[in-house]
Amino acid sequence: MPHWFNTTGPCRPEVHYMLSPTARLPDLTRLIDQQQYFVVHAPRQTGKTTAMLAVAHALTAAGRYAAVVVSAEVGAPFPDEPGAAELAILDSWRDDALYQLPSDLHPPPWPTAQPGRRIGAALRAWAAASPRPLVFFLDEIDSLADDTLLSVLRQLRDGYRRRPTYFPWSLALIGLRDVRDYKIASGGRARLTTSSPFNIKAESLTMDNFSAADVAALYAQHTIATGQVITADAVALAYALTGGQPWLINALARQAVEVLAPDPTQPIDAAIIDAAKARLIQRQDTHLDSLADRLEEPPIRAVLEPLLSGTVPANVPVDDLQFVQDLGLVRLDPQAGLVIANPIYAAIILRSLATTTRAFLPAISPVWIDAQGRLNPERLREAFLTFWRQHGQPLLGTTAYHEIAPHLVLMAFLDRVANGGGRVERELAVGRGRLDLRLEYGGVVLPIEVKVWRDGASNPLSDGIAQLDGYLQGLGVVTGWLVIFDQRRSLVPIAERTTAETIITPGGRQVTVIRA
């Protein structure tokens, strides 16, 4: 049977290219043998469910345990009705057990119990009736919230002391976040900020992204199966763009081999991977869209806004920082400190934050396109200056990310320019107060360096010119823009201070400096 790169749901070895699903969780078997209760958390679409299903299948097949993966997700619509949530959850659990386990390991009929006690009663009856020790993986636990979440966690904690005869031998909570970050409204808090309702956990495990060698091994499976070569440069670029995030690795490959180069005699090179990246950013599929939907949550904004703007953050609680890391939006780099998790996420974040601004842009006549359908940078400059003088100030209020509002307005304008015939590439230099943009239209490439001049800071002109010079050299382009947004207080109105001039860089390149 042909194999495919998977971007939807758990991987299945009979139809999907996949690596060992358990290699990234080497401590799992030890914890289970020790009768431990533990947490496995990692960002969405990193392979958690695939790994748990593989572990459960292997444990059951070996004959020692009855291991099953179930989900709490069907209880999510009932955050304040634990009784209703329990009924939905238990109905789902029975289906999971019937599908995954042989008939002699199926659970008994669920016992009658009071609302708020049904989960514990069901697990007690199942463990007591099972001819083997019951190993229980509870997936999507953090889809629950409020009273229902607390009820389930407390029932698990209450039953823990009765294991293994009258409660599961080993139990794992599987989700995006560690226990302390589960959502809870009681007491006016957004999250638990403590593991006390599940203080029986022995460890919290997480799953790392793919390594560069993992990516090469996964892509090699396609070459072996089809003969289609994926070049070393393409593999390296895929890893650099994604940081090894498993869904992105598969999504890039799927776009490359199924959409952009479906002929297996055509090699997949770095240019095809780059085009696949652009398609993912433009399409913003379910996984990427779900991340973008969360950007205006206060804890996420508190972490991301200073990263994107290059400013010094206010006091960010450690719990908020860990929460955003657990979601997979940021990571700690050994040299650079806190950074956006990968370049594709950075582009998605910036594009998503500009969505509202883009929607409120006024109609703009495309005077920047010449008779041959090529971009005319001089006309574009005049169009932007006119646009900024007339609409810049009101559009700054269309985003909650005030520190990067000018960047977002510029990107929204460029997206309008590129619409239908070009593309805008975004490269964020996190923590260094700069943003590199590249507008491509009709065969013309216009690199743009963006800087912000804030109160108490020195004029960024010299640094910006040097950075733009290097950017142009790297792209092999001789001209570009340096846009300096002057955000100092007590300045004259935007319309009066928006100007443009031509400067020759130290590298001998002629560039336009736009002050806005």
C-alpha positions in Angstrom: 0.0 0.0 0.0 1.3 3.5 -0.8 2.5 5.6 2.1 1.9 9.3 2.7 3.1 12.2 4.8 0.5 12.6 7.5 -1.0 15.9 8.7 -4.3 14.7 10.1 -4.7 12.7 13.3 -2.5 9.9 14.7 0.0 8.2 12.3 -0.7 4.6 11.2 2.4 2.6 10.1 0.5 0.8 7.4 -0.3 4.1 5.5 2.0 6.8 6.8 5.7 7.6 6.7 6.7 7.7 10.3 9.5 7.3 12.8 9.5 5.3 16.0 6.7 6.9 18.0 8.2 6.0 21.3 11.8 6.9 20.8 11.2 10.4 22.1 9.7 9.1 25.3 12.4 6.7 26.6 11.2 6.8 30.3 7.7 5.6 29.6 8.1 1.9 30.2 10.0 2.5 33.4 7.2 4.6 34.9 4.6 2.1 33.9 6.5 -0.8 35.4 6.8 1.2 38.6 3.0 1.7 38.8 3.4 5.4 38.5 0.9 8.1 37.6 2.4 10.8 35.3 1.8 13.5 32.8 2.9 13.7 29.1 2.6 17.1 27.6 3.8 18.6 24.4 2.4 21.1 21.9 -0.3 20.1 19.5 0.6 17.8 16.6 3.9 16.6 17.9 3.0 12.9 18.0 1.6 12.4 21.5 -1.4 10.4 20.6 0.5 8.4 18.0 3.1 7.5 20.7 0.5 6.6 23.3 -1.4 4.3 20.9 1.8 2.6 19.9 2.8 2.1 23.5 -0.6 0.8 24.5 -0.7 -1.7 21.6 2.8 -3.0 22.4 2.0 -3.4 26.1 -1.2 -5.3 25.4 0.3 -7.4 22.7 3.2 -8.4 25.1 0.5 -10.0 27.3 1.4 -8.3 30.6 -0.9 -5.4 30.7 -4.3 -4.2 29.4 -3.4 -0.9 28.0 -5.8 1.6 26.4 -5.8 5.2 25.1 -9.0 7.1 25.8 -10.0 10.7 25.4 -11.7 13.3 27.6 -12.5 15.6 24.8 -16.2 14.8 24.5 -16.6 16.2 28.0 -15.4 19.7 26.9 -18.9 21.1 26.2 -19.8 20.6 29.8 -17.3 22.7 31.9 -19.8 23.3 34.7 -21.8 20.1 34.5 -19.5 17.3 35.7 -22.4 14.8 35.6 -23.2 15.4 32.0 -19.5 15.4 31.1 -19.0 12.0 32.8 -21.8 10.4 30.8 -20.3 11.6 27.5 -16.8 10.6 28.5 -17.7 7.1 29.7 -19.6 6.4 26.5 -16.6 7.4 24.5 -14.3 5.3 26.7 -16.3 2.2 26.0 -16.0 2.7 22.3 -12.3 3.1 22.6 -11.9 0.0 24.7 -14.0 -2.1 22.3 -11.9 -0.9 19.4 -8.4 -1.3 21.0 -8.6 -4.3 23.2 -9.4 -8.0 22.7 -12.8 -9.1 24.1 -11.5 -10.7 27.2 -10.0 -7.3 28.3 -13.2 -5.2 27.6 -14.5 -3.3 30.6 -17.5 -4.5 32.5 -20.8 -2.5 32.4 -20.2 0.9 34.1 -21.6 0.8 37.6 -24.3 3.2 38.8 -22.8 6.1 40.7 -23.7 9.7 41.7 -22.6 12.6 39.4 -19.1 13.6 40.3 -18.2 9.9 41.2 -18.8 8.1 37.9 -15.3 8.3 36.5 -13.8 6.9 39.7 -16.4 4.2 39.9 -15.9 3.1 36.3 -12.1 2.8 36.7 -12.5 1.0 40.0 -14.8 -1.6 38.4 -12.7 -2.0 35.3 -9.4 -2.5 37.2 -11.1 -5.0 39.5 -12.5 -7.0 36.6 -9.5 -6.9 34.3 -7.4 -10.1 34.2 -4.3 -8.0 33.7 -3.1 -4.8 35.3 -4.9 -1.9 33.7 -2.7 0.8 32.1 -4.7 3.9 31.3 -3.7 6.8 29.0 -6.2 9.7 29.3 -5.7 12.0 26.2 -7.0 15.5 25.7 -7.3 16.0 29.5 -6.8 19.7 29.2 -9.8 20.1 26.9 -11.8 20.0 30.1 -12.2 23.1 32.2 -13.6 24.5 35.4 -15.7 22.2 37.7 -15.6 19.3 35.3 -11.8 19.3 35.2 -11.5 19.5 38.9 -14.0 16.7 39.4 -12.1 14.4 37.1 -8.7 15.2 38.6 -10.0 14.7 42.1 -11.6 11.4 41.3 -8.3 10.2 39.9 -6.4 11.3 42.9 -9.0 9.7 45.2 -8.7 6.3 43.4 -4.9 6.4 43.3 -4.4 4.8 46.7 -6.5 1.8 45.7 -4.3 0.9 42.8 -3.5 -1.6 41.3 -6.3 -4.0 42.3 -9.1 -1.4 42.4 -7.7 1.3 40.2 -5.4 1.5 37.2 -2.0 0.1 37.7 -0.5 3.1 35.9 -2.2 6.2 34.5 -1.0 9.1 32.3 -2.6 12.4 31.6 -1.9 13.5 28.0 -2.3 17.1 26.8 -0.8 20.3 25.6 0.2 21.5 29.0 1.4 20.4 32.4 -1.2 20.1 35.2 -0.5 23.5 36.6 -1.6 25.1 33.3 -4.9 23.4 33.0 -7.8 25.9 32.6 -9.9 26.6 35.6 -12.1 29.6 36.4 -12.7 29.0 40.1 -11.2 31.7 42.4 -10.9 34.1 39.5 -7.8 32.4 38.1 -7.3 31.4 34.5 -5.2 28.3 35.3 -4.6 26.0 38.2 -1.0 27.3 38.8 -0.6 24.2 41.0 -0.7 20.5 40.5 -2.5 19.8 43.8 -5.7 18.3 42.3 -3.3 15.7 40.7 -0.4 15.8 43.1 0.1 12.1 42.6 2.1 12.5 39.5 5.6 11.1 39.6 6.9 13.0 36.6 6.0 15.3 33.8 7.4 14.2 30.4 7.5 16.1 27.2 8.2 15.2 23.6 11.1 16.8 21.8 10.8 17.9 18.1 12.5 15.9 15.4 16.2 16.2 15.1 17.9 17.0 11.8 18.8 13.3 11.5 15.1 12.4 12.2 14.0 14.6 9.4 16.5 13.1 7.0 15.4 9.6 8.0 11.7 10.4 7.6 12.1 12.0 4.1 14.4 9.1 3.1 11.4 6.7 3.5 9.7 8.6 0.7 12.7 8.3 -1.5 13.0 4.6 -0.9 9.3 4.1 -1.6 9.0 6.2 -4.7 12.5 6.9 -6.0 11.9 10.7 -5.7 15.0 12.3 -4.4 14.7 14.9 -1.6 18.0 16.7 -1.7 20.2 17.4 1.3 19.7 21.1 0.9 15.9 20.6 0.9 16.1 18.5 4.1 18.3 21.1 5.8 15.9 23.9 4.8 12.9 22.0 6.0 14.6 21.5 9.4 15.7 25.2 9.6 12.2 26.5 8.8 10.4 24.2 11.3 12.9 23.5 14.1 11.9 19.9 13.6 8.2 20.5 14.6 6.6 17.2 13.4 3.4 18.5 11.9 5.3 21.2 9.9 7.9 18.6 8.7 5.1 16.4 7.4 3.1 19.4 6.0 6.1 20.7 4.0 6.8 17.3 2.5 3.2 16.8 1.7 2.9 20.1 -0.2 6.2 19.3 -1.9 5.6 15.8 -3.2 1.8 15.9 -3.7 1.2 19.5 -4.9 4.3 21.1 -6.2 6.2 18.2 -7.6 3.9 15.2 -7.9 6.1 13.6 -10.6 8.5 11.3 -8.7 11.2 11.8 -11.3 11.4 15.5 -10.3 13.8 16.0 -7.3 12.6 17.9 -4.3 15.1 20.7 -3.9 15.3 23.7 -1.5 13.3 25.9 -3.9 10.4 23.5 -3.7 10.5 23.4 0.1 10.6 27.2 0.1 7.5 27.3 -2.1 5.8 24.8 0.2 6.6 27.0 3.1 4.9 30.0 1.4 1.8 27.8 0.7 1.5 26.7 4.4 1.8 30.3 5.6 -0.9 31.4 3.0 -3.2 28.5 3.7 -2.9 28.6 7.5 -4.3 25.1 7.9 -6.1 23.8 11.0 -3.0 23.3 13.2 -1.6 26.8 12.3 -4.9 28.4 12.6 -5.5 27.0 16.1 -2.2 28.6 17.2 -3.1 32.0 15.6 -6.5 32.0 17.3 -4.8 32.3 20.7 -2.5 35.3 20.1 -4.6 37.8 21.9 -4.9 35.8 25.1 -3.2 38.1 27.8 -0.5 35.6 28.9 0.5 34.9 25.3 0.5 38.6 24.4 2.6 39.4 27.5 5.3 37.1 26.2 5.1 37.6 22.5 4.8 41.4 22.2 8.2 42.2 23.7 9.8 39.4 21.7 8.3 40.8 18.5 9.1 44.4 19.2 12.6 43.9 20.7 11.6 45.8 23.9 12.3 44.9 27.5 9.2 43.2 28.9 7.3 44.1 32.0 7.3 41.5 34.8 6.0 38.4 33.1 5.0 35.7 35.6 6.9 32.4 35.3 3.7 30.5 34.9 2.8 32.6 31.8 6.2 32.0 30.3 6.0 28.3 30.9 2.4 28.3 29.5 3.5 29.8 26.2 6.4 27.4 25.9 4.1 24.5 26.6 1.9 25.6 23.7 4.9 25.5 21.4 4.9 29.1 20.4 8.3 29.9 21.9 11.4 28.1 23.0 14.5 28.8 25.0 17.6 28.9 22.8 20.9 28.2 24.6 22.5 31.3 23.0 19.7 33.6 22.0 17.4 33.1 25.0 13.6 33.1 24.4 12.7 33.0 20.7 9.7 32.2 18.5 9.7 28.4 18.1 10.5 28.4 14.4 10.5 30.7 11.3 7.2 29.4 10.0 5.4 30.2 13.3 7.0 33.6 13.3 5.6 34.4 9.8 2.2 33.0 10.8 2.1 35.1 14.0 3.0 38.3 12.1 0.6 37.6 9.3 -2.2 36.7 11.7 -1.7 39.8 13.9 -2.1 41.9 10.8 -5.4 40.3 9.8 -7.7 42.9 11.4 -5.5 45.8 10.1 -5.6 44.3 6.6 -9.4 44.1 6.8 -9.7 47.8 7.5 -7.3 49.0 4.9 -9.0 51.5 2.5 -9.1 50.9 -1.2 -5.7 51.6 -2.8 -5.3 51.9 -6.6 -2.4 49.7 -7.7 -0.4 52.5 -9.3 2.9 50.7 -8.5 2.4 48.2 -11.4 3.8 49.2 -14.7 2.5 48.3 -18.2 4.5 45.1 -18.2 3.0 43.9 -14.9 6.2 44.6 -13.0 6.6 46.3 -9.7 7.8 49.9 -9.8 9.4 50.6 -6.4 9.4 54.4 -6.9 5.6 54.5 -7.5 5.2 52.1 -4.6 7.2 54.4 -2.3 4.9 57.4 -3.2 1.8 55.3 -2.7 3.0 54.2 0.7 3.8 57.7 1.8 0.4 58.9 0.7 -1.3 56.0 2.4 0.7 56.4 5.7 0.0 60.1 5.9 -3.7 59.6 5.4 -4.4 56.4 7.2 -1.4 55.4 9.4 -2.5 56.9 12.7 -6.0 55.4 12.8 -4.8 52.0 11.6 -2.3 51.8 14.5 -5.3 51.2 16.8 -6.5 48.1 15.0 -4.3 45.6 16.9 -3.8 44.8 20.6 -0.1 44.5 20.0 0.6 48.2 20.3 4.4 47.9 20.3 4.5 46.5 16.8 1.4 48.3 15.4 3.5 50.2 12.8 5.0 46.9 11.6 1.6 45.3 11.2 0.2 48.3 9.3 3.1 48.1 6.9 2.7 44.4 6.4 -1.0 44.8 5.8 -0.2 47.4 3.1 2.4 45.1 1.5 0.0 42.1 1.6 -2.5 44.3 -0.3 0.3 45.1 -2.8 1.2 41.4 -3.3 -2.4 40.2 -3.5 -2.9 38.3 -6.7 0.6 38.4 -8.2 3.3 38.3 -5.6 4.3 37.4 -2.0 5.6 39.0 1.1 8.4 37.1 3.0 8.8 38.0 6.7 12.0 37.3 8.7 11.9 38.4 12.3 15.1 39.1 14.2 13.7 38.4 17.7 15.2 40.6 20.5 17.1 42.8 18.1 14.4 45.3 17.3 14.4 44.6 13.5 12.1 43.0 10.9 13.3 42.0 7.4 10.6 42.0 4.8 10.9 41.0 1.1 8.2 41.9 -1.4 8.4 39.9 -4.6 6.2 40.9 -7.5 6.5 40.5 -11.3 10.1 39.4 -11.1 11.1 42.4 -9.0 12.5 41.8 -5.4 12.2 44.7 -2.9 14.0 44.0 0.4 12.7 46.2 3.3 14.4 46.7 6.7 12.1 47.9 9.5 13.3 49.7 12.6 11.5 51.6 15.4 12.8 54.7 17.2 11.5 54.8 20.7 11.9 57.2 23.6 15.3 56.9 25.2 16.9 55.1 22.3 19.4 56.4 19.8 18.7 57.1 16.2 18.5 53.6 14.5 19.5 55.0 11.1 23.2 53.9 11.1 22.4 50.4 12.4 19.5 50.1 9.9 21.6 51.1 7.0 24.3 48.6 7.9 21.7 45.8 8.4 20.0 46.6 5.1 23.3 46.6 3.3 24.0 43.1 4.6 20.5 42.0 3.8 20.8 43.3 0.2 24.2 41.6 -0.2 22.8 38.3 1.0 20.0 38.5 -1.5 22.1 39.8 -4.4 19.9 42.9 -4.8 21.2 46.4 -5.2 18.4 48.5 -3.8 15.9 48.4 -1.0 14.0 50.3 1.7 14.9 51.2 5.3 11.6 52.1 7.1 12.1 53.9 10.4 8.9 54.3 12.5 9.4 57.1 14.9 7.4 56.3 18.0 8.9 58.9 20.3 6.4 61.0 22.2 5.8 64.8 21.6 6.4 64.6 17.9 4.6 66.4 15.1 1.7 64.6 13.5 2.4 61.6 11.2 1.5 63.4 8.1 4.2 66.1 8.7 7.0 63.8 9.7 6.5 61.2 7.0 9.4 61.7 4.5 11.7 59.7 2.1 15.2 60.3 0.9 17.8 58.3 -1.0 21.1 57.3 0.7 24.1 55.5 -0.6 25.2 52.7 1.8 28.8 51.9 2.8 28.5 49.0 0.3 27.7 51.4 -2.5 24.0 50.5 -2.8 21.4 53.1 -3.4 18.5 52.7 -0.8 15.4 54.6 0.2 15.1 55.7 3.8 11.4 56.2 4.8 10.7 58.0 8.1 7.2 57.6 9.4 
